[in-house]
Amino acid sequence: MTDHRVLVAGETLVDFLPERPGPLSEVGSFDRRPGGAPANVAVGLGRLGHTPLFWTRVGADPFGRFLAGVLADEGIPGRFVERDPDAQTTLAFVTHDESGDRAFTFYREGTADTRFEPGTVPEATLTGVERVVCGGVPLAAGRSRDATLDLLARASDAGAETWFDPNYRAELWPDDDFAAVAGDALADVDVLKATQEELRELGITGETPRALAEAAVERGPHTVLVTRGGEGALAHATADAPWGPATAEHPGYDVDVVDTTGAGDAFFAGAIARVTAGDASLERILSYANAVAAMATTASGAMAALPSHDTVVAVQDSA
C-alpha cells in the first residue's frame, strides 16, 4: 500500500554497530548500518504496508548517498529526502552491554539534520495526510528545532493527528534544556510515545507507568504510550482520543534478543500502522506494536529485522 497517509519527519543517520559488547574505547571494529529514529519508523511503516512520506536531511557525502539509497530501496518517496551540499551526515557509534542494551556517541556538530528549515513541507501536504510523526532529536540543535516545532504546530492546525517521540539522548542536550524545549512541543501533540525515564526528563512525575501516563496527558496529548522494554507497554487515553477514554497494558513477547537498537522505533511504527489501518482498540494497538518491537530485536541493526504485517500477525497468533 502506497497511500502516503502518514508523514514522518526527522533525522536519518549512520549507526556504527560494534563487533562485540564493551565500551567504545575497547571496541576494535564496527559495522555500518542505516539508522535514526524517524528513519526507522518510516522504514518500519513501509514494511508493515503503510509507506509514508518522509522529510529528512542528509549530507551530499558518501554516507548521505548510502542512506538515500537505502530509503529508495525501501520504497520511501524521495520528494522530501533532502541532500545538503554544505553539511555532512550525522554518525552515531553504538555500544552494547552483555544484555544487548546500548548507548550512543554522536558526531553531529553542524550536520545536515541540524539544518531543517521551517515551512519546507507545504500546507497541501499537511492537509492531505492523516497523521504527522516527529522525533525529538532535531529539537536539540540548529534550525531543526524551529522547523520541528513549526511542523507540529502547522500539522495540528491542518487537522492532522500528531505523534511525537522525544527520543531523549543526554549527550545531545548539554545545556539541560530538554524539558523546556520538548515540553513546549507537547501542546501540539496528540499521541506521545516515551519511556518512563523520558517522561521524567520532561518534568512529568509519577511513581508508576500508569501514574506517569495520567500526568502526561495533562500536558496536551490525548494518548500516551509508555514503552517498558522487555516488560511490554502501557497506554492511557483521554475521552478526546478516538480509542478513549481507556487504559491498557500488554506484557510484550519473549524472543531471543540480539540487539535492542531501534526497538522503541519499531514499537512506534507498529502503533502508527495499526491506527492507520483503522484499529481503535488500545489493547490491539499495544499487542501489535509490541510484536513489531520484539521482532526488531532479533537481528543486529535498527532496520534489519523490521517485520512485515504477516510476520507480526504470525507472532501474535503463536503467543
C-alpha positions in Angstrom: 0.0 0.0 0.0 1.4 3.4 -1.0 -1.3 5.7 0.2 1.1 8.1 2.0 -1.4 8.8 4.7 1.4 9.5 7.1 4.3 12.0 7.1 7.3 11.2 9.2 9.9 13.9 9.9 13.4 13.8 11.4 16.9 12.5 11.1 18.5 9.8 9.1 22.0 8.8 10.2 24.6 6.1 10.1 24.8 3.8 13.1 28.2 2.1 13.6 27.5 -1.2 15.4 30.3 -2.7 17.5 31.8 -6.1 16.8 31.3 -7.1 20.4 29.9 -5.7 23.7 32.0 -3.3 25.7 32.9 0.4 26.0 33.7 2.4 22.9 37.4 2.7 23.8 37.8 -1.1 23.7 35.9 -2.0 20.5 38.1 -2.5 17.5 35.7 -2.5 14.6 32.2 -1.5 13.6 29.6 -2.4 11.1 27.9 0.4 9.2 24.1 0.4 9.3 21.3 2.9 8.4 19.6 4.5 11.4 17.9 7.5 13.0 14.7 7.0 14.9 12.4 8.7 12.3 14.1 6.8 9.5 13.5 3.5 11.4 9.8 4.5 11.9 9.4 5.3 8.2 11.0 2.1 7.0 9.0 0.1 9.6 5.8 1.6 8.4 6.7 0.7 4.8 7.3 -2.9 5.7 4.0 -3.0 7.5 2.1 -1.9 4.5 1.8 1.9 5.1 4.6 3.6 3.2 4.9 7.2 4.5 6.2 10.4 3.1 9.5 11.1 4.9 11.0 14.6 5.4 14.7 14.1 6.3 18.0 15.7 5.5 21.4 14.0 4.9 24.7 15.3 3.6 25.8 15.2 -0.1 28.6 13.0 1.1 29.2 9.2 0.7 27.2 8.4 3.9 24.3 10.6 2.6 24.3 8.7 -0.7 24.3 5.4 1.2 21.3 6.5 3.3 19.4 8.0 0.4 19.9 4.7 -1.4 18.6 2.7 1.5 15.5 4.8 1.7 14.9 4.5 -2.0 15.3 0.7 -1.9 12.7 0.6 0.9 10.2 2.4 -1.3 10.3 5.7 0.6 9.4 8.6 -1.8 12.3 10.9 -2.5 10.2 14.1 -2.5 11.2 15.3 1.0 14.6 13.5 1.2 16.9 16.5 1.2 20.6 16.4 0.3 22.5 19.2 2.0 25.5 20.3 -0.1 27.2 22.2 2.7 26.9 19.8 5.7 27.9 16.2 6.5 25.7 13.3 7.5 25.4 12.6 11.2 27.2 9.5 12.6 26.4 7.5 15.7 28.7 4.9 17.3 26.7 2.4 19.3 28.0 0.3 22.2 26.3 -2.7 23.8 26.4 -4.3 27.2 26.1 -8.1 27.6 22.3 -7.9 27.7 22.1 -6.1 24.4 21.2 -2.7 25.8 23.0 0.2 24.1 24.5 3.6 24.4 25.3 6.2 21.7 28.2 8.5 20.8 27.1 11.1 18.2 29.1 13.1 15.7 26.5 15.8 14.9 28.1 19.2 15.1 26.5 21.3 12.3 25.5 18.2 10.3 22.7 18.1 7.8 19.9 17.0 10.2 20.5 20.1 12.3 19.7 22.3 9.3 16.0 21.6 8.6 14.2 24.8 7.5 10.7 25.8 8.8 8.0 25.8 6.2 9.6 23.2 3.9 6.5 20.9 4.0 3.7 22.7 2.1 0.2 23.2 3.5 -1.2 21.0 0.8 0.8 18.0 2.1 -0.2 18.6 5.7 -3.9 18.8 4.8 -3.5 15.6 2.7 -2.1 13.3 5.3 -3.9 11.8 8.3 -1.0 12.0 10.8 2.4 13.6 11.2 5.1 11.9 13.2 8.1 13.7 14.6 11.1 12.7 16.7 12.8 14.8 19.4 16.4 14.7 18.2 16.0 17.6 15.8 14.9 19.8 18.7 18.4 19.6 20.2 20.2 21.8 17.7 20.2 24.4 15.0 17.4 25.5 12.7 15.9 22.0 13.1 14.4 23.0 16.5 12.3 25.7 14.9 11.5 23.5 12.0 10.2 20.7 14.1 8.1 22.9 16.4 6.8 24.7 13.3 5.8 21.4 11.6 3.9 20.1 14.7 2.0 23.4 15.0 1.1 23.6 11.4 0.1 19.9 11.2 -2.1 20.4 14.2 -3.7 23.5 12.6 -4.2 21.5 9.4 -6.2 18.8 11.3 -3.6 16.1 11.1 -3.1 13.8 14.1 0.3 14.5 15.5 2.6 11.8 17.0 5.8 12.5 18.9 8.7 10.5 20.3 11.0 12.7 22.5 13.9 10.2 22.0 15.9 11.8 24.8 19.7 11.4 24.5 21.6 13.2 27.3 24.7 13.8 25.2 22.7 15.9 22.7 21.3 18.2 25.4 24.4 19.6 27.2 22.6 22.7 28.4 19.9 20.6 30.0 17.0 22.5 28.4 15.3 19.3 27.1 12.3 19.6 29.4 11.6 23.2 28.4 12.1 22.7 24.6 10.5 19.3 24.2 7.8 20.2 26.8 6.8 23.1 24.6 6.1 20.7 21.8 3.5 18.7 23.8 0.9 21.4 23.3 0.7 20.4 19.6 1.0 16.6 20.2 -1.9 14.2 20.1 0.0 10.9 20.8 3.1 10.8 22.8 5.4 7.7 22.9 8.0 7.7 25.6 9.9 5.6 28.2 9.3 6.2 31.9 12.8 7.9 32.0 11.9 10.2 29.2 8.6 11.3 30.8 10.5 12.2 34.0 13.1 14.1 31.9 10.1 16.1 30.6 9.3 17.1 34.1 6.4 14.7 34.5 6.1 12.9 37.8 4.6 9.6 38.9 5.5 6.5 40.8 4.2 4.0 38.3 3.9 3.9 34.5 0.2 4.5 34.7 0.6 7.5 37.0 3.2 8.9 34.6 0.9 8.5 31.7 -2.1 10.0 33.5 0.1 13.0 34.4 1.4 13.3 30.9 -2.0 13.7 29.2 -2.4 16.9 31.3 0.4 18.4 29.2 -1.6 18.2 25.9 -1.6 14.7 24.3 -4.8 12.7 24.4 -2.9 9.4 24.3 0.4 8.4 26.0 2.2 5.2 25.1 4.8 4.2 27.7 7.3 1.6 26.5 8.9 -0.6 29.1 11.5 -2.7 27.2 11.1 -6.4 27.9 8.1 -5.7 30.2 5.9 -4.6 27.3 4.0 -1.3 27.3 1.2 0.7 28.8 -1.2 3.1 27.2 -3.5 5.7 28.6 -6.0 7.8 26.6 -8.5 10.5 27.5 -12.0 10.9 26.1 -10.6 13.1 23.3 -8.8 10.1 21.8 -10.6 8.1 19.1 -10.0 5.0 21.3 -10.6 6.6 24.6 -11.1 7.0 27.5 -9.1 3.8 28.1 -6.1 2.4 29.8 -4.4 -0.8 28.6 -1.3 -2.9 29.2 0.5 -5.6 27.3 3.4 -7.7 28.7 5.3 -8.0 25.4 6.6 -11.1 23.7 9.5 -13.4 24.5 12.2 -13.6 21.8 15.9 -14.2 21.6 17.2 -10.7 21.8 20.3 -9.9 19.6 20.2 -6.1 19.5 17.7 -3.6 21.1 18.7 -0.7 18.9 15.6 0.7 17.3 13.1 -1.4 19.3 11.2 1.7 20.5 11.1 3.0 16.9 9.7 -0.4 15.8 7.0 -0.2 18.5 6.1 3.3 17.4 5.9 2.2 13.7 3.6 -0.7 14.8 1.3 1.6 16.8 1.1 4.1 13.9 0.4 1.3 11.4 -2.3 -0.2 13.5 -4.1 3.1 13.9 -3.6 3.9 10.2 -5.3 0.6 9.4 -8.3 1.7 11.3 -7.9 -0.1 14.7 -9.5 1.8 17.6 -8.6 -0.6 20.4 -5.8 0.3 22.7 -5.3 -3.4 23.6 -4.9 -4.4 20.0 -2.7 -1.5 19.2 -0.3 -2.4 22.1 -0.3 -6.1 21.1 0.6 -5.3 17.5 3.2 -2.7 18.4 4.9 -5.0 21.0 5.1 -7.8 18.4 6.8 -5.4 15.9 9.2 -4.3 18.6 10.0 -7.8 19.7 10.8 -9.0 16.1 13.0 -5.9 15.6 15.4 -7.1 18.3 16.1 -10.4 16.7 18.9 -9.2 14.4 21.7 -6.7 14.6 20.8 -3.1 13.5 17.7 -1.0 13.8 16.2 -1.8 10.4 17.5 -5.3 9.8 14.7 -7.3 11.4 11.8 -4.8 11.0 9.0 -7.2 10.1 6.1 -7.4 7.6 2.5 -7.3 8.7 2.1 -11.0 8.0 5.1 -11.8 10.3 3.6 -9.7 13.1 0.3 -11.5 12.8 2.0 -14.8 13.0 3.9 -13.8 16.1 0.6 -12.7 17.8 -1.2 -15.9 16.8 1.6 -18.1 18.2 1.8 -16.3 21.6 
